[in-house]
Amino acid sequence: MSRLPEQYGKVAVLLGGTSAEREISLKSGNAVLAALQAAGVDAQAIDPRDGLFAPLQAGGFDRAFIALHGRGGEDGLIQGALEWLGLPYTGSGVLGSAIAMDKLKTKQIWLQSDIPTPPHAVVTNAGELVAFAEQVGYPLAVKPAHEGSSIGMSRLESAADAEAAYAAAAGCDEVVLAERWIQGTEYTASIIGEQVLPLIRLETPRTFYDFEAKYLADNTQYHCPAGLDAAREQQLADLCRRSFAAIGAGGWGRVDLMLDTAGEPWLLEVNTVPGMTDHSLVPMAASQVGMDFAALALRILDTTFDRPLLAGRETP
C-alpha cells in the first residue's frame, strides 16, 4: 500500500447509474468499495441514479472512484460533473472518456495515427450492411457505436440475417457501426498509468466474446501469460499504450485487440472504466504481477493524485 488510508481522505465510489450496464457496474463498484474499506479507506457508495450533486457536495468527499460502466459513466458526463465539483477522479478525463465511448471517433483517430483497426462503415439500414459486406466480405461485426460489454453486437454471417443484426444494434444506439470481422485470436491489455499489465488471451466456445462470455459463462478461458514471446508481447503492449494515448485516455483502462491469422494486430476498442468483477480482466492481469484486488483498487485510486482538474483546483 503506497499511502496510508487517511491520505486518501473520504472516497466516493460511484456505481450503478442508469446505463444498460447498470448491473455489472453494481458488481464492480461493490467489489471496489469492499476492497477499499477492508484496506481502511473511508469509502462510501454513491449511485447517481438516486442523485449525484447533492450527496457529493454534502458528503465532504476528497476524491471519487468511478465504477460506472456505459453511458453516463464512461462518456465524459460524470467526469464533467466531477470537474465542476473539483473532485479528483479515477480514469480518463472528459475528452478521453467521450472519445473512447464513441467507437467511430476512436477508429477515425486511430486511422489518422497509423494505428491498425478493421475497415468499417456507418450503416443506416440492413441494405447498407449487405453492401458493405460485398466490399469487405463476411462475416461482419455489427455493433452500436456508443455501448460497451458487447451489448447489441452480433456477428453477421450472411445477408439473410442482416435485418436482425441491424435491428439489434439500432435498438441500442442511433449510430450503427459495421466492421470487417478479424479472424484470429483476441487479446486485451490492461493499463494503469504508464504501466501495461501482462496481456490476456481470450478463448470462448461462443460465436464471439459477447456479454454472456464476459460476465456469465464458466467456460470462457483466460490465458495469462498469453503465450507470446517477450519481444512480441512488448511490441503489442507498446501499440496498446500508443492507441490509448492517441484518443486522450489516461489513468487506467483496457485496450482490446485481435491478432489475425497472419499475426498482424488490429485494434478494436478502448474501455476507460473496465469491469472490476470476479469475471473481469484487469484484476486477472494485475494478479500476474503480484497485485491482489485490494492493491489494484488502491493503485487505481493513487492515479487521482496526479490528475490536474480543469477547474484548476489542487488535488486535496
C-alpha positions, 0 to 999 in steps of 0.5 A: 500500500503506497499511502496510508488510508487517511491520505486518501481522505473520504472516497466516493465510489460511484456505481450503478447509474442508469446505463444498460450496464447498470448491473455489472457496474453494481458488481464492480463498484461493490467489489471496489468499495469492499476492497477499499474499506477492508484496506481502511479507506473511508469509502462510501457508495454513491449511485447517481441514479438516486442523485449525484450533486447533492450527496457529493457536495454534502458528503465532504468527499476528497476524491471519487472512484468511478465504477460506472460502466456505459453511458453516463459513466464512461462518456465524459458526463460524470467526469464533467460533473466531477470537474465542476465539483473539483473532485479528483477522479479515477480514469480518463478525463472528459475528452478521453472518456467521450472519445473512447465511448464513441467507437467511430471517433476512436477508429477515425483517430486511430486511422489518422495515427497509423494505428491498425483497426478493421475497415468499417462503415456507418450503416443506416439500414440492413441494405447498407450492411449487405453492401458493405459486406460485398466490399469487405466480405463476411462475416461482419461485426455489427455493433452500436457505436456508443455501448460497451460489454458487447451489448447489441453486437452480433456477428453477421454471417450472411445477408439473410440475417442482416435485418436482425443484426441491424435491428439489434444494434439500432435498438441500442444506439442511433449510430450503427457501426459495421466492421470487417470481422478479424479472424484470429485470436483476441487479446486485451491489455490492461493499463494503469498509468504508464504501466501495461499489465501482462496481456490476456488471451481470450478463448470462448466456445461462443460465436464471439466474446459477447456479454454472456462470455464476459460476465456469465459463462464458466467456460470462457478461458483466460490465458495469462501469460498469453503465450507470446514471446517477450519481444512480441508481447512488448511490441503489442503492449507498446501499440496498446499504450500508443492507441490509448494515448492517441484518443486522450485516455489516461489513468487506467483502462483496457485496450482490446485487440485481435491478432489475425491469422497472419499475426498482424494486430488490429485494434478494436476498442478502448474501455476507460472504466473496465469491469472490476468483477470476479469475471473481469480482466484487469484484476486477472492481469494485475494478479500476474504481477503480484497485485491482489484486488485490494492493491489494484483498487488502491493503485487505481485510486493513487492515479487521482493524485496526479490528475490536474482538474480543469477547474484548476483546483489542487488535488486535496 
